[in-house]
């Protein structure tokens, strides 16, 4: 079949899609090729678009994975230092716990505080353990102390209490003038116990 016969009697100006069955073979072939090309191009575009989106997702995931890798490699690189630091913290914590009195040591601590006051020359009028107060990690044991003496004796007493091996803090002191150039001091000392769960 010649090219001329394939397009015989076809006028592009009189193109009517309702009459497509009567078009010459050449026109039908060209329309088929155009339709097939359009469908193939659309399919290729959709296939490439899906792959393009998948590549973009993987690129984003790559940056997240790099960030995770950097974080984990930093942790691994510092693991030995962190272990040493943790051991150091545990050792310091253990030393501090040794400075906290146990229930059995509280009477001895009260006696030590009384002795420090007497050695400083104070007259200890009262030393009394108050109701303990529970905190999240420790128990606070307040001790109310009332003593009479000179200003220097009170300073020596405070220094002596600060030097005790056990942890004792001093709070809320009140000093009043008394007779014979003596002062009366009321002070709250606090010591602590660790609450083990």
C-alpha positions, 0 to 999 in steps of 0.5 A: 500500500502506497503512502498516497493510498493510505491518506486518499480522500482525507481532508484535515479540515473536514476531520470528524471524530464521529466518522473515525471508522471511515478514516483512511488507514494512514490517519488511523495509524497516526492517531493511534501512534499519537494516542499511544505516545500520550498514554506512554508519556503520561505513564512514564511521567507518573512512574518518574514522579513516584520515583522522584518523590521516593528519592526526595524522601530518602534524601530527607531520611539520609540527613536524619540518619546522618544526624542520628549517626553523629549523635551516637558516634559522639556518645560512643566517643565520650562513653569512657569519659562519661563512665569515669564521670559517673564513677566520680559522682557515685564516689562523691555521693557515697562520701556525702552519705557518710557525712549524714548521720544515721538514726543511731548517731543522732543522740551522739550528734546532739552530744557533740554539739553540746560539747562544742558549745561547752568547750567554747564557754557557752552555757547550753540552756537547751538543745532539743530535736524537733519533728523531722521533715520529709523531702523527696530525697532526704529527711531534715532533722531540725535541732533547736539550740538555746545558749548564753555566752559572749559574742566571741564564744558564740562565734567559736561555737558556730565555727566548731559546729561548721567543722563537725564531720557530719553535715550540720547547717545553722539557720534562723539565729536570734541574739538578745542582750542579757545581763552581765554583758552576756548574750542569749542566742537561739539558733536552729541547726539542721542535719539530714538523713538520706531516705533510701527507697 
